[in-house]
Amino acid sequence: MLETEQLLDIFIEEVSSLESRLGCLLVQLPPRLEFHLDSAQEFLAALRRRYAGAVAMEPRHPSWFSAMADGVLRASQVARVAADPPRCTVDREPAGWKDPVYYRLHGAPRVYFSAYDDVQLEELSAKLAAHARNGGTAWCIFDNTGAGAATINALALLQRLQQ
C-alpha cells in the first residue's frame, strides 16, 4: 500500500495545480480488478486523506456491482459512475455516494462510435436537471468520439439543460 500512497501523493499534487478548475476526480478501474473489501477500504481511505473534493469511481469488474461495494463507496463519499453501455443492469444508473452523479457515455450499440438520439438525450437531460434541482452536482462525459458524435451529443445535451 505504501507505493499506492506515494502514487496518490504525486497525483493529488499534480491535479491540485488546477485549483478552482479542478472538478470531480474520476477513478477508472481496470476491467479485471475485482472488489475486495479490505483493499477497497484502504485505497479509498488513503484517497480521502489526501482529497476531500468530489470523487467518482468507474469500476468495470462485475464484483463491484453489489450492495457491499456501494456501501464502501457511500462510506467514503465516492459516487459510482453510471456507464453506457452498461456492464450489468445496475451500472446503468449512478450509485454509491449521492453527489455528484456522474455519467460516462461511450456510445451504443457501437462503443466509441454510436451517437445518442434525441430520446436518449432528453431522458438524460431530465435526470441531470432533477439532480440539480435537488441541489446536486452532475457530470456527463461523452466518450463516443470515434465518429465525432461526442461533441454533437454534448452540445445537444447542454442546449436541453439550458432551456
Backbone hydrogen bonds, N-H to C=O, Kabsch-Sander energy under -0.5 kcal/mol:
donor,donor_aa,acceptor,acceptor_aa,energy
5,E,1,M,-2.6
6,Q,2,L,-2.3
7,L,3,E,-2.3
8,L,4,T,-2.5
9,D,5,E,-2.3
10,I,6,Q,-2.0
11,F,7,L,-2.6
12,I,8,L,-3.0
13,E,9,D,-2.2
14,E,10,I,-2.3
15,V,11,F,-2.7
16,S,12,I,-1.8
17,S,13,E,-0.5
17,S,14,E,-1.0
18,L,15,V,-2.0
19,E,16,S,-1.8
21,R,18,L,-2.3
22,L,19,E,-1.8
23,G,21,R,-0.5
25,L,54,A,-2.6
27,V,25,L,-0.5
27,V,56,A,-3.0
28,Q,26,L,-0.7
29,L,27,V,-0.6
29,L,58,E,-2.1
33,L,30,P,-1.8
34,E,32,R,-1.0
40,A,36,H,-2.9
41,Q,37,L,-2.6
42,E,38,D,-2.5
43,F,39,S,-2.6
44,L,40,A,-2.6
45,A,41,Q,-2.3
46,A,42,E,-2.3
47,L,43,F,-2.6
48,R,44,L,-2.7
49,R,45,A,-1.9
50,R,46,A,-0.7
50,R,47,L,-1.0
51,Y,47,L,-1.9
56,A,25,L,-3.0
57,M,79,A,-3.1
58,E,27,V,-3.1
64,W,61,H,-2.2
65,F,62,P,-1.8
66,S,64,W,-1.4
70,D,66,S,-2.4
71,G,67,A,-2.2
72,V,68,M,-2.0
73,L,69,A,-2.3
74,R,70,D,-2.8
75,A,71,G,-2.6
76,S,72,V,-1.3
77,Q,74,R,-1.5
78,V,73,L,-2.8
79,A,55,V,-2.5
80,R,95,A,-3.4
81,V,57,M,-2.7
81,V,79,A,-0.5
82,A,102,Y,-2.9
83,A,81,V,-0.6
83,A,91,D,-2.6
84,D,104,R,-2.0
91,D,88,C,-0.6
92,R,89,T,-0.8
93,E,90,V,-0.9
95,A,80,R,-1.6
97,W,78,V,-2.4
101,V,137,T,-2.2
103,Y,139,W,-2.6
104,R,82,A,-2.7
105,L,103,Y,-0.5
105,L,141,I,-3.0
106,H,84,D,-3.8
106,H,104,R,-0.7
111,V,109,P,-0.9
112,Y,106,H,-4.5
113,F,110,R,-1.9
114,S,110,R,-2.9
121,L,117,D,-2.4
122,E,118,D,-2.3
123,E,119,V,-2.2
124,L,120,Q,-2.3
125,S,121,L,-2.5
126,A,122,E,-2.1
127,K,123,E,-1.9
128,L,124,L,-2.6
129,A,125,S,-2.7
130,A,126,A,-2.2
131,H,127,K,-2.0
132,A,128,L,-2.2
133,R,129,A,-2.5
134,N,130,A,-1.1
135,G,132,A,-2.1
136,G,131,H,-2.4
139,W,101,V,-2.5
141,I,103,Y,-3.1
142,F,140,C,-0.5
143,D,105,L,-3.9
143,D,141,I,-0.6
145,T,143,D,-1.1
146,G,112,Y,-3.1
148,G,145,T,-1.3
149,A,144,N,-0.7
150,A,144,N,-1.1
152,I,148,G,-0.9
153,N,149,A,-3.1
154,A,150,A,-2.7
155,L,151,T,-2.5
156,A,152,I,-2.1
157,L,153,N,-2.4
158,L,154,A,-2.5
159,Q,155,L,-2.3
160,R,156,A,-1.8
161,L,157,L,-2.4
162,Q,158,L,-1.8
163,Q,159,Q,-0.7
163,Q,160,R,-0.8
